[in-house]
Amino acid sequence: MIPSARAWTPEEDLVGFFGPESVTWLVHADPVFSVGGLRALLLQALHPVAMDGVATFSEGFRTDPWPRLARTAAYVDTLTFGTRREALRAVRRVRGLHRRLAGVEAASGRAYRVDDPDLLLWVHCCEVDSLLDVARRAGVVTDADGDRYVAEQVTAAVLVGCTEADVPATTGELADYFARVRPQLRLTPAARDAMRLVVTPPMPAWVRFLTPARPAWGSLASLAVATLPQWARRMYSLPGFGLTDAAATATLRGFRQGMLALPARARRSPIVRAGFARVARAEPASA
């Protein structure tokens, strides 16, 4: 059930569902968040029913994936860094869209709704696992922070429609979840297409030839693939992708250091910047 805005104080509304002291803010504000987001998309595509929903209902995704990627990023940013009211508005929009969508996955014959709790849980767990994995590798968080992050993210899962009792609340439970689900996963033609879109998305000719967008994106996508679990890389027939785990981690850390050298405006979305600014303005009043 989506909570009522009357259930919290103005101060709680201001800091959002997580707040600046959370591991969630630390992970989601870091430059390697973008690598984790792409890794999550690649993992999510391996669930044939979840991928069927994307292929069937994401109009124009194959020819122009950018609007959907931007909407997904904005949703996660708002849920994390927005006020609680802003986050709930985003949640209601997403749940309203999901509620109207249903289909049948051809290979299994499974009839599904996009908001089936097990599908929502799969998407959630792929996101949490991916964002935490790259944050650990890059040195953003320690292993000890992992359980805190997974536990904090139960809130995000329940808000979008997952059943709370089913949502992993520790890193151990998250690993057990993937072990249970792996037999259901397959590399379908739709998943293969999604992987190609993530690695080499369509770009206008002027962007490809007159800007560094193509090589920059290629580096980002290569890191996302290289940080996938080995079993997922094997499913994509990309077991090594040219990098060992140690090399992928070292490259990820180098990417992070390069991004941290840029001003915050260049590496953080307006939603993230607004969240930090809002909390900073409130600090003197609450001190």
Solvent accessible surface area in square Angstrom, and as a share of the most:
residue,aa,sasa,rsa
1,M,205,0.92
2,I,40,0.20
3,P,44,0.27
4,S,48,0.31
5,A,31,0.24
6,R,216,0.79
7,A,75,0.59
8,W,28,0.10
9,T,65,0.38
10,P,106,0.67
11,E,119,0.53
12,E,71,0.32
13,D,18,0.09
14,L,51,0.25
15,V,48,0.28
16,G,1,0.01
17,F,32,0.13
18,F,32,0.13
19,G,4,0.04
20,P,51,0.32
21,E,149,0.67
22,S,12,0.08
23,V,5,0.03
24,T,0,0.00
25,W,3,0.01
26,L,92,0.46
27,V,2,0.01
28,H,7,0.03
29,A,9,0.07
30,D,13,0.07
31,P,9,0.06
32,V,1,0.00
33,F,37,0.15
34,S,46,0.30
35,V,0,0.00
36,G,0,0.00
37,G,26,0.25
38,L,11,0.05
39,R,8,0.03
40,A,4,0.03
41,L,34,0.17
42,L,2,0.01
43,L,0,0.00
44,Q,29,0.13
45,A,4,0.03
46,L,0,0.00
47,H,8,0.04
48,P,9,0.06
49,V,9,0.05
50,A,14,0.11
51,M,10,0.04
52,D,32,0.17
53,G,9,0.09
54,V,33,0.19
55,A,26,0.20
56,T,79,0.46
57,F,64,0.27
58,S,20,0.13
59,E,176,0.79
60,G,39,0.38
61,F,21,0.09
62,R,133,0.48
63,T,107,0.62
64,D,68,0.35
65,P,2,0.01
66,W,81,0.28
67,P,61,0.38
68,R,60,0.22
69,L,32,0.16
70,A,63,0.49
71,R,152,0.55
72,T,59,0.34
73,A,47,0.36
74,A,42,0.32
75,Y,40,0.15
76,V,13,0.08
77,D,11,0.06
78,T,21,0.12
79,L,10,0.05
80,T,2,0.01
81,F,0,0.00
82,G,3,0.03
83,T,19,0.11
84,R,47,0.17
85,R,105,0.38
86,E,64,0.29
87,A,0,0.00
88,L,1,0.01
89,R,127,0.46
90,A,4,0.03
91,V,0,0.00
92,R,119,0.43
93,R,152,0.56
94,V,32,0.18
95,R,51,0.19
96,G,16,0.16
97,L,98,0.49
98,H,41,0.18
99,R,130,0.47
100,R,174,0.63
101,L,52,0.26
102,A,61,0.47
103,G,19,0.19
104,V,92,0.53
105,E,10,0.05
106,A,94,0.73
107,A,77,0.60
108,S,71,0.45
109,G,48,0.46
110,R,74,0.27
111,A,76,0.59
112,Y,7,0.03
113,R,106,0.39
114,V,28,0.16
115,D,35,0.18
116,D,28,0.14
117,P,67,0.42
118,D,65,0.34
119,L,7,0.04
120,L,12,0.06
121,L,16,0.08
122,W,1,0.00
123,V,60,0.35
124,H,18,0.08
125,C,0,0.00
126,C,0,0.00
127,E,39,0.17
128,V,2,0.01
129,D,32,0.17
130,S,0,0.00
131,L,2,0.01
132,L,4,0.02
133,D,34,0.17
134,V,1,0.00
135,A,1,0.00
136,R,80,0.29
137,R,43,0.16
138,A,5,0.04
139,G,42,0.40
140,V,16,0.09
141,V,9,0.05
142,T,85,0.49
143,D,107,0.56
144,A,89,0.69
145,D,31,0.16
146,G,0,0.00
147,D,69,0.36
148,R,123,0.45
149,Y,0,0.00
150,V,2,0.01
151,A,49,0.38
152,E,37,0.17
153,Q,3,0.02
154,V,20,0.11
155,T,51,0.30
156,A,11,0.08
157,A,0,0.00
158,V,38,0.22
159,L,7,0.03
160,V,22,0.13
161,G,19,0.19
162,C,9,0.05
163,T,67,0.39
164,E,110,0.50
165,A,99,0.77
166,D,80,0.41
167,V,9,0.05
168,P,7,0.05
169,A,38,0.29
170,T,50,0.29
171,T,36,0.21
172,G,42,0.40
173,E,79,0.36
174,L,8,0.04
175,A,64,0.50
176,D,80,0.42
177,Y,12,0.04
178,F,15,0.06
179,A,68,0.52
180,R,152,0.56
181,V,13,0.08
182,R,105,0.38
183,P,112,0.70
184,Q,98,0.44
185,L,12,0.06
186,R,95,0.35
187,L,40,0.20
188,T,17,0.10
189,P,111,0.70
190,A,22,0.17
191,A,0,0.00
192,R,89,0.32
193,D,53,0.27
194,A,9,0.07
195,M,25,0.11
196,R,125,0.46
197,L,21,0.10
198,V,10,0.06
199,V,32,0.18
200,T,83,0.48
201,P,1,0.01
202,P,51,0.32
203,M,17,0.08
204,P,74,0.47
205,A,55,0.43
206,W,156,0.55
207,V,24,0.14
208,R,86,0.32
209,F,151,0.63
210,L,142,0.71
211,T,47,0.27
212,P,103,0.65
213,A,32,0.25
214,R,69,0.25
215,P,86,0.54
216,A,61,0.48
217,W,40,0.14
218,G,27,0.26
219,S,68,0.44
220,L,26,0.13
221,A,0,0.00
222,S,39,0.25
223,L,6,0.03
224,A,0,0.00
225,V,1,0.00
226,A,1,0.01
227,T,1,0.00
228,L,2,0.01
229,P,30,0.19
230,Q,98,0.44
231,W,33,0.12
232,A,0,0.00
233,R,9,0.03
234,R,138,0.50
235,M,54,0.24
236,Y,5,0.02
237,S,81,0.52
238,L,42,0.21
239,P,85,0.54
240,G,32,0.30
241,F,65,0.27
242,G,81,0.77
243,L,51,0.25
244,T,94,0.55
245,D,57,0.30
246,A,79,0.61
247,A,36,0.28
248,A,0,0.00
249,T,33,0.19
250,A,65,0.50
251,T,64,0.37
252,L,0,0.00
253,R,116,0.42
254,G,46,0.44
255,F,51,0.21
256,R,43,0.16
257,Q,109,0.49
258,G,44,0.42
259,M,50,0.22
260,L,62,0.31
261,A,89,0.69
262,L,77,0.38
263,P,93,0.58
264,A,39,0.30
265,R,177,0.65
266,A,65,0.51
267,R,63,0.23
268,R,65,0.24
269,S,39,0.25
270,P,93,0.59
271,I,56,0.28
272,V,6,0.03
273,R,61,0.22
274,A,55,0.43
275,G,0,0.00
276,F,67,0.28
277,A,45,0.35
278,R,36,0.13
279,V,13,0.07
280,A,57,0.44
281,R,171,0.62
282,A,25,0.20
283,E,99,0.45
284,P,101,0.63
285,A,95,0.74
286,S,93,0.60
287,A,122,0.95
